[in-house]
Amino acid sequence: MTAAAPDQSGPSPLTAVAAFGDFNTINYCSLLDLPRVADGHRIGAEPDSTLESCRAEITDGAARRTVTVGPLAFDADPNLRPYDYVGVVPDGVGVQQSMFNDQTECTRTITFADGIRLNLTVADVAEASTATTRCREADGAVSGVFEALTGNKVGRLEFAERSWGRVAPCALLDVHDLDAPSGPETRPTAGLSGHSCIRGKVSFRLSSGRTAADGTQEPLAGRQVGVIISGAFCTVDTTQPSPGEPGRTEKAEISVVETAGTAGAGTCAAARVAATSILPRLPQPEKP
């Protein structure tokens, strides 16, 4: 008689793909249980969902802290350390802590079985709080995410006609107009969310929220844009009202990095060349 094979059925390791489905349409605010995180403190700024994260604010006396869920990431992070999370964790999932900016922030990272991770951060805005307080709230954010995942509560974003949320950024970078600013023999690489793309020295990111354009405004490619230098990057950005969402805006950011040091006029000239190619191909707002 042949012995029966052992039953190897059981919980499957939870991947980010299984947990979230289409990364392009995740509503990150559906993952944030803000009352659980606030733990009796007053909720300040209401949750604001971008295309890659959700951010809210907690008021604790004179102190204010932001709580951010997202974005997803896959690249190696040398700041992550093991962490003994005390709650229930789905099979195949781990929780780590980040040592980055740990004097003013507490970041927890949920890493799924496929190596994709979700970042959750509590950061001081005004008046310093204790690391214990920040990390207790970050742990509350982690448990809220797990409850949303196990309870099938992950919400989806819906993009109206002419919304930039429908745009595939890599398609706009994969043109010969960008051969020079991107660098020779470069190819586009999409971000996990589907709302960003990098090609060589050029990066293109789309976002949404209660935001405004940065920098001194100037006309470019039929739009008003802001141009700002930050370290090695020069960024050109522009906004449009978010279709179907009064009071919200959508932002497009085109950045060029200066690989030899600090960004300057030449870097911004390359960023303007890239923006001149990309911006006219974005959906235009409907005319009144």
ABEGO torsion letter per residue (X at the ends): XBBBBBBABEBBBBBAAAAAEBAAABBAAAABBAAAAAGGBBBBBBBBBBAABBBBBBBBEABBBBBBBOBBBABBBAABBBBBBABBBBBGBBBBBBABGAAABBBBBBBBAAGBBBBBBBBBABEBBBAAAAAAAAAAAAAAAAAAAAAGABBBBBBBBGBAAABBAAAAABBAAAAAAAEBGBBBBBBAAGABBBBEABBBBBBBEBBBBBEBBBBBGGBBBBBBBBEABBBBBBBBBBBGBBGBBBBBBBBBBBAAEBBBAAAAAAAAAAAAAAAAABBBBBBX
